[in-house]
């Protein structure tokens, strides 16, 4: 969704992605939707790959005296919901196929975005991480430079004189709370897709050149009911490292 929304935005106004120190994996996924990508020489980028896994919390649930029961219908209905038991062999096979499909989707979109063939993209994908300079030599990045370079390119594409001052608008959204993030696991990826889609829709109506978006930050657990032992455990860990 994020990739699609950025491409739709690029149809109505110039879009330039500016990478700073790290813009790999999900960061590159969003950046590659822009017609122009600018990175610094030492930017860590690329990482066109998928890492996935599944927590088996059976021992943890036993330790905190937590019982989880699932009422389901269908052979694979519990694939993402059942964390109180190991995956069956057929579930594990489906889980692995899902990860491979996610990787193929990422790789194919990257190939289309960068005007490469699938085989060409495969040689630089597979989770490899590149510096900005190496990424540029491999066609993953268009230009080397910082935010000022991206701004200059945006002005050029928008037909704005380089010496003309523009208003930079910083776009921010409220961060999701940790309980909201935990409750969203298994659905959309941390709910970030909805947040970014809303931000992009806001950007479409703005004039001038817009700055990069703030990242999504984690907030501490607050005012959680004492009965939920699992959330209490997460809250204690968060407060300990906070």
MOJOCOR-V138934 format. One record per residue. N is the residue number from 1. SS is DSSP state (helix for helix, strand for strand, loop for the rest). PHI is phi as a letter, one per 30 degrees, with the letter a starting at -180 (NA if undefined). PSI is psi in whole degrees, 0 to 359 (* if undefined). Layout:
[[N:SS:PHI:PSI] [N:SS:PHI:PSI]]
This chain:
[[1:loop:NA:317] [2:helix:d:315] [3:helix:e:316] [4:helix:d:316] [5:helix:d:322] [6:helix:d:320] [7:helix:d:322] [8:helix:d:320] [9:helix:d:322] [10:helix:d:343] [11:loop:d:339] [12:loop:c:341] [13:loop:a:158] [14:loop:d:135] [15:loop:b:126] [16:strand:b:127] [17:strand:c:129] [18:strand:c:122] [19:loop:c:140] [20:loop:c:246] [21:loop:d:319] [22:strand:b:128] [23:strand:a:64] [24:strand:c:163] [25:loop:h:251] [26:helix:d:326] [27:helix:d:318] [28:helix:d:326] [29:helix:e:317] [30:helix:d:319] [31:helix:d:325] [32:loop:d:348] [33:loop:d:343] [34:loop:d:144] [35:loop:d:333] [36:strand:b:132] [37:strand:c:127] [38:strand:c:131] [39:strand:b:155] [40:loop:d:162] [41:loop:e:325] [42:loop:c:12] [43:loop:e:137] [44:strand:c:117] [45:strand:b:189] [46:strand:i:240] [47:loop:h:48] [48:loop:d:90] [49:loop:a:179] [50:loop:b:127] [51:loop:c:127] [52:loop:b:168] [53:loop:a:177] [54:loop:b:126] [55:loop:d:134] [56:loop:c:108] [57:loop:c:21] [58:helix:e:310] [59:helix:d:321] [60:helix:d:315] [61:helix:d:321] [62:helix:d:323] [63:helix:d:322] [64:loop:c:10] [65:loop:h:49] [66:loop:c:128] [67:loop:c:129] [68:loop:b:125] [69:loop:b:139] [70:loop:b:128] [71:loop:c:118] [72:loop:b:164] [73:loop:b:123] [74:loop:j:147] [75:loop:d:322] [76:loop:c:21] [77:loop:d:334] [78:loop:c:11] [79:loop:e:314] [80:loop:c:344] [81:loop:c:327] [82:loop:d:97] [83:loop:c:7] [84:loop:c:5] [85:loop:a:158] [86:loop:d:159] [87:loop:d:143] [88:loop:d:160] [89:helix:e:318] [90:helix:d:328] [91:helix:d:319] [92:helix:d:322] [93:helix:d:316] [94:helix:d:321] [95:helix:d:318] [96:helix:d:320] [97:helix:d:323] [98:helix:d:319] [99:helix:d:319] [100:helix:d:321] [101:helix:d:321] [102:helix:d:319] [103:helix:d:315] [104:helix:d:322] [105:helix:d:316] [106:helix:d:309] [107:helix:d:316] [108:helix:d:321] [109:helix:d:322] [110:helix:d:319] [111:helix:d:316] [112:helix:d:318] [113:helix:d:325] [114:loop:c:10] [115:loop:h:47] [116:loop:c:161] [117:loop:d:164] [118:helix:d:318] [119:helix:d:321] [120:helix:d:316] [121:helix:d:326] [122:helix:d:329] [123:loop:d:340] [124:loop:c:357] [125:loop:c:227] [126:loop:h:33] [127:loop:i:5] [128:loop:d:140] [129:strand:c:133] [130:strand:b:152] [131:strand:d:162] [132:helix:e:320] [133:helix:d:317] [134:helix:d:322] [135:helix:d:322] [136:helix:d:320] [137:helix:d:344] [138:loop:c:9] [139:loop:i:9] [140:loop:d:343] [141:loop:b:146] [142:loop:c:325] [143:strand:b:149] [144:strand:c:135] [145:loop:l:179] [146:loop:c:202] [147:helix:d:327] [148:helix:d:324] [149:helix:d:317] [150:helix:d:321] [151:helix:d:318] [152:helix:d:320] [153:helix:d:320] [154:helix:d:319] [155:helix:d:316] [156:helix:d:315] [157:helix:d:334] [158:loop:c:2] [159:loop:i:43] [160:loop:c:129] [161:loop:e:140] [162:loop:d:331] [163:loop:d:359] [164:loop:d:131] [165:loop:d:139] [166:loop:b:156] [167:loop:d:122] [168:loop:c:124] [169:strand:c:122] [170:loop:c:125] [171:loop:c:124] [172:loop:b:152] [173:loop:b:156] [174:loop:d:137] [175:loop:d:145] [176:loop:d:148] [177:strand:d:160] [178:helix:d:320] [179:helix:d:322] [180:helix:d:322] [181:helix:d:314] [182:helix:d:320] [183:helix:d:341] [184:helix:c:353] [185:loop:d:133] [186:loop:j:342] [187:loop:c:233] [188:loop:d:155] [189:loop:d:97] [190:loop:h:12] [191:loop:i:7] [192:helix:d:327] [193:helix:d:320] [194:helix:d:319] [195:helix:d:312] [196:helix:d:322] [197:helix:d:318] [198:helix:d:320] [199:helix:d:315] [200:helix:d:323] [201:helix:d:324] [202:helix:d:320] [203:helix:d:325] [204:helix:e:326] [205:loop:d:357] [206:loop:c:154] [207:loop:c:161] [208:loop:i:201] [209:loop:c:132] [210:strand:c:147] [211:loop:d:176] [212:loop:d:157] [213:loop:d:148] [214:loop:d:151] [215:loop:d:165] [216:loop:d:127] [217:loop:c:150] [218:loop:d:139] [219:strand:c:157] [220:loop:d:155] [221:loop:d:132] [222:loop:b:145] [223:loop:h:37] [224:loop:d:143] [225:loop:d:139] [226:loop:d:343] [227:loop:d:336] [228:loop:d:97] [229:helix:d:325] [230:helix:d:314] [231:helix:d:325] [232:helix:d:319] [233:helix:d:315] [234:helix:d:321] [235:helix:d:318] [236:helix:d:317] [237:helix:d:316] [238:helix:d:316] [239:helix:d:326] [240:helix:d:318] [241:helix:c:353] [242:loop:d:*]]
